[in-house]
Amino acid sequence: MTVRAKKHLGQHFLKDEEIAKKIADSLTEKNYKNVLEIGPGMGVLTKHLLQKKLKTSVIEIDSESVEYLKANYLN
């Protein structure tokens, strides 16, 4: 399952795994403990955040993205 970007929602998806990893790494270097990701899309950043010792919460309004995230990231 893939999620397509919807113009009316202004969606632009982060696709670069290395950039997502660098973002997640920078948060743990700065001792963040809680992270709120707005609009995770297909979870490229989310998966790197979940690998860290961070309390990660996400907010997504696109039902297609919500279903994708549930299928791929909920235990």
C-alpha positions in Angstrom: 0.0 0.0 0.0 1.3 3.5 -0.9 -0.1 6.8 0.0 -0.3 9.5 -2.6 0.2 13.2 -1.8 -3.0 15.2 -1.9 -2.6 18.8 -3.1 -5.7 20.0 -1.2 -4.0 19.0 2.0 -0.7 20.6 1.0 1.1 17.3 1.4 4.8 16.9 0.6 6.4 13.6 1.8 9.8 13.2 3.2 11.3 10.3 1.2 15.1 10.5 2.0 15.9 7.9 4.6 19.2 9.5 5.5 17.7 12.9 6.2 15.0 11.3 8.3 17.7 9.4 10.3 19.7 12.6 10.8 16.6 14.4 12.1 15.9 11.6 14.6 19.5 11.5 15.7 19.7 15.2 16.2 16.7 15.0 18.7 18.4 12.4 20.9 21.7 14.4 20.8 19.8 17.3 22.3 18.2 15.1 25.0 14.6 15.5 23.8 12.3 13.0 25.5 8.9 13.7 23.8 8.3 14.2 20.1 5.1 15.2 18.3 5.2 14.6 14.6 2.5 16.5 12.6 1.6 14.8 9.3 3.8 11.7 9.3 2.5 10.6 5.9 4.0 7.2 5.2 6.2 7.3 8.4 9.7 7.8 6.9 10.7 9.9 9.9 8.3 8.1 12.3 10.2 4.8 12.0 13.5 6.4 12.9 11.8 8.2 15.9 10.4 4.9 17.1 13.9 3.4 17.2 15.0 6.0 19.7 14.2 6.3 23.4 11.6 9.0 22.6 7.9 9.1 23.5 6.7 9.7 19.9 3.1 10.8 19.1 1.8 11.5 15.6 -1.1 13.5 14.3 -2.4 12.7 10.8 -5.7 13.9 9.2 -5.3 12.0 5.9 -7.3 8.8 6.3 -5.2 7.0 3.7 -2.0 7.8 5.7 -3.7 6.8 8.9 -4.5 3.4 7.5 -0.9 3.0 6.2 0.6 4.0 9.6 -1.7 1.6 11.5 -0.8 -1.3 9.2 2.9 -0.6 9.4 3.7 0.9 12.8 1.2 -0.2 15.4 2.0 -3.3 17.4 
